[in-house]
């Protein structure tokens, strides 16, 4: 079976509110898929619909070859890991792990053995007799994941599982989750508002907005070729710079509207549209000598982290630049910037759709 989960024409209404709009999504068996987007985009609703916690209003949901419309959650073979851990506080780690087995009638010795095997996989062997209150946030999340693993589900669903953890622990836990996914050969669907988590963990990223899938594909494909301005601005950190521009009279240059018009010759034919939005990622801009500059801008703010320097221009719109060395720039100085035209993105001003130009 190629696809473990298939959604075809899925819609979800809450009264008159259209939460999911014609969702088509195929998830390969063994893949790690991240659902990302701003708050209210529908990603958690989609995840809950997969789990059976929400009923879909229209369309088809197939899991492991079986149509799941109307099938209750307990019969879908899905395990869900929540943001809040959802552990039973009066039970030990071992009792939390074996609870789902015990209510299915699994013998105590067999359930205990299963708990020990899973605990060995997730690094909980020495914590089986502790209670949740005696565990750190990272340990509680591992218990929540172990409780899902012990059921041998058809797919794992993660609902922002790391959002309660501090920054350092989030980085550690996302590595643990991805490593665990690879060891188990599992199918995982992971909801997050953090596009860095999505980019670093997932094989396939689904970007959503207002109940619609805007774009889906491998992480670097979304980074390199965003289909519209929304995806371009959402994927990548710091976010992409967007600059209003006009096509020059020669049809081969751009006029950047950054206070004083700045002409950039690209030596390639440009679209006939008179107004465009230019996208440039901060990491694709570089500081150059004044004579080599494609853009000259006043410096607004300079922030150094030691290994990286973040520079913001004193223009409207602001232009952000990221360089990997230390720069002695000060507010008010002029900076000279260059870029490779291959890294430039163009978007239509009205539709905000991507415009491709000849290389």
Secondary structure, DSSP 8 states (H G I E B T S, - for coil): --EEEEEEEEEEEETTEEEEEEEEEEEETT-EEEEE-STTSSHHHHHHHHHTSS--SEEEEEETTEE-TT--GGGTTEEEE-TT----TTSBHHHHHHHHHHTTT--HHHHHHHHHHHHHHHT-GGGTT-BGGGS-HHHHHHHHHHHHHTTT-SEEEEESTTTTS-HHHHHHHHHHHHHHHHHHT--EEEE-S-HHHHHHH-SEEEEEETTEEEEEE-HHHHHHS-SBHHHHHHSSSS--EEEEEEE-TTSSEEEEESSSEEEEE-SS---S-SEEEEEE-GGGEEE--GGG-SEEEEEEEEEE-SS-EEEEESSSS--EEEESS-----TT-EEEEEE-GGG-EEEETTT-BEE----
